[in-house]
């Protein structure tokens, strides 16, 4: 029965959830600002519009600029299939491919090519965004590794499938989950680290790196970004759900429904936070990420003591 549902779940995870989550976040932010806002399906309409448009490529751009969106999308799709961010576990035998260290650095590979592409055209704003993106990644990486390492210590394995199929201590799950939420906001360049809707180039991080893109390349970048958001938010939700003792005992359909509900609730929470928070000064971003590192370290210490 489970094997019959898995392909359907993966199709929903890849084709519907990423853009739908972005639409929910935009809609909630619009409601908070007393606006009607775009419809929930607006990200799908945007994808169709970008695909129909022709691309404008700078004469100074090289092959990195052309291939970076394709590499980023390929990496995001592979990670979205292998990482159990929606509570969908792959059949046994995938352990070498679902090692959490491999998955983190696979996602970093896509970001690395995006930063190279931002530098490839010689744009001043692209270089500024790439520099800030590299700094944020460097600060967020310890929190990600330590948080997932704490869960791995409790599960006795670095395989994500084993980690999220094994019950964890509620304290470890809550601490690691909170650390992953903070880290996800930084990795995805969302408030309070960055304002994804800003039009002021000097304050941009992710948007500054993709200013030169248009057409199908921009569609691939936006879709890969939505997939990355689902992966990072989904991992945080799965970690927080570990604190619920009955979560692993749920049937497959209820397990999947609870995971999707948690993902939507986190998306709504992010939208509410972006509606009431202000963007941090650049020098305050390391202090913000310090909270994620401390929470992850506490989870790791508790996991080490209990093991």
C-alpha positions as CSV (number, residue, x, y, z in Angstrom):
1,X,0.0,0.0,0.0
2,X,2.8,2.4,0.9
3,X,4.6,1.8,-2.3
4,X,1.5,2.7,-4.3
5,X,1.2,6.1,-2.6
6,X,4.9,7.1,-2.7
7,X,5.0,8.1,-6.4
8,X,1.8,10.2,-5.9
9,X,3.2,11.9,-2.8
10,X,6.5,12.7,-4.6
11,X,4.6,14.2,-7.6
12,X,2.6,16.4,-5.2
13,X,5.8,17.4,-3.3
14,X,7.6,18.4,-6.5
15,X,4.9,19.9,-8.7
16,X,2.4,21.5,-6.3
17,X,3.6,22.2,-2.8
18,X,6.6,24.4,-3.5
19,X,4.8,27.1,-5.5
20,X,1.6,26.7,-3.4
21,X,3.6,27.4,-0.2
22,X,5.0,30.5,-1.8
23,X,1.4,31.6,-2.7
24,X,0.2,31.0,0.9
25,X,3.0,33.1,2.3
26,X,2.3,36.0,-0.1
27,X,-1.4,35.8,0.5
28,X,-1.0,35.9,4.3
29,X,1.3,38.8,4.1
30,X,-1.2,40.7,1.9
31,X,-4.0,40.0,4.4
32,X,-1.8,41.4,7.2
33,X,-1.3,44.6,5.2
34,X,-5.1,45.0,4.5
35,X,-4.6,44.1,0.9
36,X,-6.5,41.6,-1.3
37,X,-3.2,40.4,-2.7
38,X,-2.5,38.0,-5.6
39,X,-4.4,34.7,-5.8
40,X,-2.9,31.6,-4.2
41,X,-2.0,30.2,-7.6
42,X,-0.1,33.4,-8.7
43,X,3.3,31.6,-8.5
44,X,2.1,29.1,-11.0
45,X,1.0,31.9,-13.3
46,X,4.4,33.6,-12.9
47,X,6.2,30.3,-13.9
48,X,4.1,30.1,-17.0
49,X,4.8,33.8,-17.8
50,X,8.6,33.4,-17.3
51,X,8.7,30.2,-19.5
52,X,7.0,32.0,-22.4
53,X,9.3,35.0,-22.3
54,X,12.6,35.3,-24.2
55,X,15.9,35.5,-22.3
56,X,18.2,38.5,-22.3
57,X,21.8,37.5,-21.7
58,X,24.7,39.9,-21.2
59,X,27.5,39.8,-23.7
60,X,29.9,39.4,-20.8
61,X,28.2,36.3,-19.5
62,X,29.9,32.9,-19.8
63,X,28.8,29.3,-19.6
64,X,28.5,29.5,-15.8
65,X,25.8,32.2,-16.1
66,X,23.9,29.9,-18.5
67,X,24.2,26.7,-16.6
68,X,23.9,27.9,-13.0
69,X,20.0,27.9,-13.0
70,X,20.0,24.4,-14.5
71,X,22.5,23.1,-11.9
72,X,20.5,24.7,-9.1
73,X,17.2,23.3,-10.2
74,X,18.7,19.8,-10.7
75,X,20.3,19.8,-7.3
76,X,17.0,21.1,-5.7
77,X,14.9,18.4,-7.4
78,X,17.4,15.6,-6.3
79,X,17.4,16.9,-2.7
80,X,13.6,17.2,-2.7
81,X,13.2,13.6,-3.7
82,X,15.8,12.2,-1.2
83,X,15.1,14.4,1.8
84,X,12.0,13.4,3.9
85,X,10.9,17.0,4.3
86,X,7.2,16.1,3.9
87,X,7.4,12.9,6.0
88,X,7.6,10.7,2.9
89,X,10.3,8.0,3.5
90,X,12.0,6.2,0.7
91,X,12.2,2.4,0.6
92,X,15.2,0.8,2.4
93,X,18.5,0.8,0.6
94,X,18.9,4.5,0.0
95,X,21.1,5.1,3.1
96,X,24.3,6.2,1.2
97,X,22.3,8.8,-0.8
98,X,20.4,10.2,2.1
99,X,23.3,11.0,4.4
100,X,22.5,14.4,5.9
101,X,26.0,15.8,5.3
102,X,25.7,14.8,1.6
103,X,22.3,16.5,1.3
104,X,23.5,19.7,2.9
105,X,26.5,20.1,0.7
106,X,24.5,19.1,-2.3
107,X,22.2,22.1,-1.7
108,X,25.3,24.2,-1.1
109,X,26.5,23.2,-4.6
110,X,23.5,24.8,-6.2
111,X,24.0,28.0,-4.1
112,X,27.7,28.0,-5.1
113,X,26.9,28.0,-8.8
114,X,24.4,30.8,-8.2
115,X,27.1,32.9,-6.5
116,X,29.5,32.2,-9.4
117,X,26.9,33.3,-11.9
118,X,26.3,36.5,-10.0
119,X,30.1,37.2,-10.3
120,X,30.2,36.1,-14.0
121,X,28.6,39.1,-15.5
122,X,30.7,41.6,-13.5
123,X,27.6,43.2,-11.9
124,X,28.4,45.3,-8.8
125,X,25.2,44.3,-7.2
126,X,25.7,40.7,-8.1
127,X,29.0,40.6,-6.4
128,X,27.6,42.3,-3.3
129,X,24.8,39.7,-3.1
130,X,27.2,36.8,-3.6
131,X,29.5,38.1,-0.9
132,X,26.6,38.4,1.6
133,X,25.2,35.0,0.6
134,X,28.6,33.4,1.2
135,X,28.8,35.0,4.6
136,X,25.3,33.9,5.6
137,X,26.0,30.3,4.5
138,X,29.2,30.2,6.5
139,X,27.4,31.4,9.6
140,X,24.4,29.1,9.1
141,X,26.3,25.9,8.3
142,X,27.4,25.1,11.9
143,X,23.8,25.3,13.2
144,X,22.5,23.1,10.4
145,X,25.2,20.4,11.0
146,X,25.0,20.5,14.8
147,X,21.1,20.3,14.8
148,X,20.9,17.4,12.4
149,X,24.0,15.8,14.2
150,X,22.1,15.9,17.5
151,X,19.2,14.0,15.9
152,X,21.7,11.6,14.2
153,X,23.3,11.0,17.6
154,X,20.0,10.0,19.1
155,X,19.1,7.8,16.1
156,X,22.6,6.2,15.8
157,X,22.8,7.0,12.1
158,X,23.5,9.9,9.8
159,X,20.9,8.6,7.3
160,X,18.0,11.0,7.1
161,X,15.5,8.2,6.6
162,X,16.7,6.5,9.8
163,X,16.8,9.8,11.7
164,X,13.2,10.8,10.9
165,X,11.8,7.3,11.3
166,X,13.2,7.0,14.9
167,X,11.5,8.7,17.8
168,X,13.6,11.5,19.4
169,X,13.6,13.1,22.9
170,X,11.1,16.0,22.9
171,X,13.7,18.3,24.3
172,X,16.2,17.5,21.6
173,X,13.4,17.8,18.9
174,X,12.2,21.2,20.1
175,X,15.7,22.7,20.5
176,X,17.0,21.3,17.2
177,X,13.7,22.3,15.4
178,X,13.9,25.9,16.7
179,X,17.5,26.1,15.5
180,X,16.6,24.8,12.1
181,X,13.7,27.3,11.8
182,X,16.1,30.2,12.5
183,X,18.7,28.7,10.1
184,X,16.1,28.2,7.4
185,X,15.2,31.9,7.5
186,X,18.8,32.8,7.0
187,X,19.5,30.2,4.3
188,X,16.4,31.3,2.3
189,X,17.2,35.0,2.7
190,X,13.9,35.8,4.5
191,X,13.1,38.3,7.2
192,X,14.7,39.3,9.5
193,X,17.9,38.5,7.6
194,X,16.7,39.8,4.2
195,X,13.5,41.1,2.8
196,X,12.6,39.0,-0.3
197,X,10.2,41.7,-1.6
198,X,12.7,44.6,-1.4
199,X,13.4,46.8,-4.5
200,X,16.4,48.5,-3.0
201,X,19.5,46.9,-4.5
202,X,21.8,47.8,-1.6
203,X,19.8,45.8,0.8
204,X,19.3,42.7,-1.4
205,X,21.0,39.3,-0.8
206,X,19.4,36.6,-2.9
207,X,17.6,39.0,-5.3
208,X,20.9,40.8,-6.0
209,X,22.4,37.6,-7.4
210,X,19.6,37.0,-9.9
211,X,19.0,40.6,-11.2
212,X,20.5,39.6,-14.6
213,X,18.2,36.7,-15.2
214,X,15.0,36.6,-17.2
215,X,12.8,34.1,-19.1
216,X,13.2,30.4,-18.6
217,X,16.4,30.8,-16.5
218,X,14.5,33.0,-14.0
219,X,11.7,30.4,-13.9
220,X,14.2,27.7,-13.0
221,X,15.7,29.9,-10.3
222,X,12.4,30.8,-8.8
223,X,11.2,27.1,-8.8
224,X,14.5,25.9,-7.3
225,X,14.1,28.6,-4.6
226,X,10.6,27.3,-3.8
227,X,11.9,23.8,-3.6
228,X,14.7,24.8,-1.2
229,X,12.1,26.6,1.0
230,X,10.1,23.4,1.2
231,X,13.2,21.4,2.0
232,X,14.5,23.6,4.8
233,X,11.0,24.4,6.3
234,X,10.0,20.8,5.9
235,X,13.1,19.5,7.8
236,X,12.3,22.0,10.6
237,X,8.7,20.8,10.8
238,X,9.7,17.1,10.8
239,X,12.2,17.8,13.6
240,X,9.5,19.6,15.7
241,X,7.0,16.8,15.1
242,X,9.5,14.4,16.6
243,X,8.4,15.9,20.0
244,X,4.9,14.4,19.4
245,X,5.2,10.8,20.7
246,X,2.3,9.6,18.6
247,X,3.6,11.0,15.3
248,X,5.5,7.9,14.2
249,X,2.5,5.6,15.0
250,X,0.2,7.4,12.5
251,X,-0.8,5.6,9.3
252,X,0.9,6.8,6.1
253,X,-1.9,9.1,5.0
254,X,-2.3,10.8,8.4
255,X,1.5,11.0,8.7
256,X,1.7,12.8,5.4
257,X,-1.3,15.0,6.2
258,X,0.2,16.0,9.6
259,X,3.5,16.9,7.8
260,X,1.7,19.1,5.2
261,X,-0.3,20.8,7.9
262,X,2.9,21.5,9.9
263,X,4.5,22.9,6.7
264,X,1.6,25.2,6.0
265,X,1.5,26.4,9.6
266,X,5.2,27.2,9.5
267,X,4.7,29.0,6.2
268,X,1.9,31.1,7.8
269,X,4.1,31.8,10.8
270,X,6.9,33.0,8.5
271,X,4.5,35.3,6.7
272,X,3.2,36.7,10.0
273,X,6.8,37.3,11.2
274,X,7.7,39.0,7.9
275,X,4.6,41.3,8.4
276,X,5.7,42.5,11.9
277,X,9.5,42.2,11.9
278,X,12.0,44.7,10.5
279,X,15.1,43.7,8.6
280,X,18.1,43.5,10.8
281,X,21.2,45.5,10.2
282,X,23.9,43.5,8.4
283,X,26.1,43.6,11.5
284,X,23.3,42.1,13.6
285,X,22.8,39.0,11.4
286,X,25.7,37.0,13.1
287,X,24.1,37.7,16.4
288,X,20.7,36.4,15.1
289,X,22.3,33.2,13.8
290,X,24.1,32.7,17.1
291,X,20.8,31.8,18.6
292,X,20.5,28.9,16.1
293,X,24.0,27.7,17.0
294,X,23.3,27.8,20.7
295,X,20.0,26.0,20.4
296,X,21.6,23.3,18.3
297,X,24.5,23.0,20.7
298,X,22.1,22.5,23.6
299,X,20.3,19.8,21.6
300,X,23.6,18.1,20.8
301,X,24.7,18.2,24.5
302,X,21.4,16.6,25.6
303,X,21.7,13.9,22.9
304,X,25.3,13.2,24.0
305,X,24.3,12.8,27.6
306,X,21.3,10.6,26.8
307,X,23.3,8.3,24.5
